[in-house]
Amino acid sequence: MFSDQFRRGESEKGRLAGVKSSKLLSNLSGVAWKAFQSVNKRLPEGEAIRPTWAPGPLLKSYERSAPPLGFPRETDSLCPRCVKEVRDAVISGETTLESLMNEHPGEIKAQIVEENGQVVMRKTCPKHGEFVDVMATDPAFLERIESLFFGRDFKAADDSHVHHHGTSNIKFGRGAVLTVDLTNRCNMMCNPCFMDANQVGYVHEPTYEDTKAILDRAVSFKPKRQIIILFSGGEPTLSPYYLEAVAYAKKVGFYRILAATNGIRFAEDIEFCKAAKAAGQHGVYLQFDGVSEEKNRHRGVGNLFDVKQQAIENLASVGIKVTLVTTIVNTINNDGIGAIVDFAAKNIDKVQTIAFQPVSFTGRDEDISDELRIKQRYTLAGMTHDLKDQLRGQLEPLRDWYPLSSYSAFTSVMDMLQGADAPWGWSSCNCHPNCGIFTLMVVNRKTGEFKSLFEFFNYEQFMKDIATITDTARGKKLSYAQLGMAILRNFNAEQAPEGFPISQILNLFKPSSTNSSSDRNDRMKAEKAEDPNDIWRVLCVEGMWFQDLFNYDFRRTEMCVIPYGTQEGEISFCAYNTGVGWRQIIENMHKT
């Protein structure tokens, strides 16, 4: 008994010693930061470098533009009824594609206002009347997310051969994920479905040469940044040249090549998993609606949850990263999203990200009734509150969530540190703050327990520190030193999980500057797999809300970071799948 008490006492002493040393290091870094900045901010700013991949010198924080934010505000939107009429007229040949691009058919003004404890979009079409839809069920949440927007990326340059779609054009940045549909064929019949796969009455399957041309164009304008290549569909693995497309994307120079998949092929065929990895595939976006058969039943496939688990096992066994992608439909599966987080945490060596996607009423759901739309509408704000309720009070909506665009704070400093001669810029996610949010959770891989990183790391202050580093531009060595101080000074050892070392914060936020291909969890792994201290991983939880015709905002599509690569150039995800209906138009132009 005495020895047990002694060991517990020694363990507690060790824990306290670790906390004290981490706190001391954090405090010293804070003192060093303040001392350095007392001199740094008195000096003239350094000159921003002009990388070969960029259309101009790197942007200082105050040079970054932003869309109109806050509420009330006015924006440009679309009439859900006019759009369908115009699209049908273009497809039938009654009107020209040029008139669609140049005459603004179906475009109307919209007001974004706070009403009855919600933020809503109101718009009126002279022909079809008023449309109202909810944007946020918690105005304070949306206000905070918009206030944390980091700023837009460069304006796209030399891009007219890629962006030539009128008011649907992407105007800023390079994007973070280029989605390339390999086929509209699918081996499932899902509802919801962005593209209405298997139902449109034709096959749209770009040739291998088409796909190569799309990937070549992706690196033909500036800013030339690293992006994820996401092969999609339909079910992309049904494409006869799927593996060849993966290999070609790798040949072009992309680090991260993924598939948006239902997982059936990967679950059935381990050899296919191995072949995909050998071709250069980095990961998958795996459709994943819940952790039971009941939550997957609406997909119309029996034992689908078992299929998903087998796919995860097979993919992990060959080293392919897994992101779980969940479409959330209110009253259908929103009560099970916390269980998905728990599942991912318990499988943290196999799953590294969850991408929650509140439903977008498009494709198969474009003609939804107003009554059902109102019932099933789901918002990012609602998602954060549901997760807190389902995760035993963890993940505070007004503390632990940030706009996806705040990733770009780190991108900005890495762009600077890798120097002017780098062939690519870092991956950048400068989307509109209404588009997406994220949080990071530190997970104990041995117990599955987790805690929000932002409970013990001041990310908001860290973004401000990054702006100071990039604005003053003191060269590589001094900037690296400042980055280290900024990371350490924003770490709160007393709030960190027991046993979480301060060194892991450095590993997480200070990757190699040579490229943006390293994963968060790879940077946190010990050098030897059998190391008993190899405990900690990070789970990223994202919310990405794609638009539909009822909440469409052109300010969002102008900044899209998930463009579609098509035979007719690159088009915003929302403009392609909803908007004026570029998907239907282009697929009809190139159908077989």
WOCORRA-V213470 format. One record per helix or strand. SS is the DSSP state (h for helix, s for strand). FROM is the first residue (numbers start at 1). TO is the last residue. If there is no record, write none. Layout:
# WOCORRA-V213470
SS	FROM	TO
SS	FROM	TO
This chain:
# WOCORRA-V213470
h	2	40
h	61	63
s	73	78
h	80	92
h	97	102
s	107	115
s	118	125
s	129	136
h	139	147
s	155	155
s	157	157
h	166	168
s	172	172
s	177	181
h	208	217
s	222	222
s	225	225
s	228	232
h	236	238
h	242	252
s	256	261
h	264	268
h	270	279
s	283	287
h	293	299
h	304	317
s	321	328
h	334	346
s	351	358
h	363	365
h	370	376
h	380	390
s	402	403
h	404	417
s	425	425
s	436	444
s	450	452
h	453	455
s	457	457
h	459	472
h	476	489
s	491	491
h	502	509
h	520	524
s	536	544
h	554	557
s	564	566
s	569	571
h	573	577
h	582	589
